[in-house]
Amino acid sequence: MEKDKHLGLRIDAETHGKLHYIAAYEGRSENKQVLYLIQKCIREFEKEHGPIDWKQS
């Protein structure tokens, strides 16, 4: 089983503050909120374009 990957992310203070606010509102950590948004983006992309074969890219 593969280990989880680490992704460093640089964002400005305003975006970070707003992310923190939304994550708290939704009852998630900032990390879980970012992961949720990434997964949502992937679902929407695959709905429009079909499944991504990430091992081929």
Backbone hydrogen bonds, N-H to C=O, Kabsch-Sander energy under -0.5 kcal/mol:
donor,donor_aa,acceptor,acceptor_aa,energy
11,I,9,L,-0.6
16,H,12,D,-2.4
17,G,13,A,-2.6
18,K,14,E,-2.4
19,L,15,T,-2.6
20,H,16,H,-2.6
21,Y,17,G,-2.2
22,I,18,K,-2.6
23,A,19,L,-2.9
24,A,20,H,-2.3
25,Y,21,Y,-2.3
26,E,22,I,-2.5
27,G,23,A,-0.6
27,G,24,A,-0.8
28,R,23,A,-3.1
33,Q,29,S,-2.3
34,V,30,E,-2.5
35,L,31,N,-2.4
36,Y,32,K,-2.5
37,L,33,Q,-2.4
38,I,34,V,-2.4
39,Q,35,L,-2.6
40,K,36,Y,-2.3
41,C,37,L,-2.2
42,I,38,I,-2.4
43,R,39,Q,-2.5
44,E,40,K,-2.4
45,F,41,C,-2.5
46,E,42,I,-2.9
47,K,43,R,-2.0
48,E,44,E,-1.6
49,H,45,F,-3.0
50,G,46,E,-2.2
53,D,51,P,-0.6
54,W,52,I,-1.3
56,Q,53,D,-1.6
57,S,53,D,-0.5
